[in-house]
Amino acid sequence: MRRTPLAVLLVPALLAALLSALLLAPSPARAAVPSERVWKADVRKAMAGSLDYLEQRAARATKGEMLAINLDIDNTMLATRYAPGRPVFPVLQFARKARSLGMKVFVNTARLEEKRASTLAEFDAAGYRVDGLCMRDLGEGKVKSKTECRASFREQGYTLVANVGNNVTDFTGGGFEKAYRLPNYNKQLT
């Protein structure tokens, strides 16, 4: 009777166990979303110098030039992730400064048009006064919608001196002079 070496018997079993462990192992978890304190610090950093910029840009305006800013909503104007319905204070200050300098405050969002009334109510509750709200139609892509919204503001004769958002879709397609990109932590705050 011929005997099979123990190693020959164990190798297939070990390989099967190893393969099973690799296939069934959980995928690496996404990095945790930072704390609200860290997020607020990151927002302040992203908005650093923005009020001075508005003053300087207003001072350079040509006669008859209509200036405006363009804002995103979720985790930009409103602290949707950390304090739903509450304003993001550096952005609220930015919007108020723009208005005080005679600039219009436009909002451009991927929220659907059907949420217009509730969105406007959120702005009022958070202390925002806006001059225009451009929303996405059902079935319309986010990039297309946001790009067309900015274009519609420009077609009305406005120069978008600044654009504030936290997602690549907020900036794709240009149409503004300066960008303030807030953190989204690898698309976790969209």
BELBEL-V752604 format. One record per run of one state. SS is the DSSP state (@ for helix, = for strand, . for the rest). FROM is the first residue (numbers start at 1). TO is the last residue. If there is no record, write none. Layout:
SS_FROM_TO ; SS_FROM_TO
//
This chain:
._1_5 ; @_6_24 ; ._25_35 ; @_36_46 ; ._47_49 ; @_50_59 ; ._60_65 ; =_66_71 ; ._72_73 ; =_74_74 ; ._75_77 ; =_78_78 ; ._79_86 ; =_87_87 ; ._88_88 ; @_89_100 ; ._101_103 ; =_104_112 ; @_113_126 ; ._127_131 ; =_132_136 ; ._137_141 ; @_142_155 ; ._156_157 ; =_158_165 ; ._166_167 ; @_168_170 ; ._171_178 ; =_179_181 ; ._182_190
//
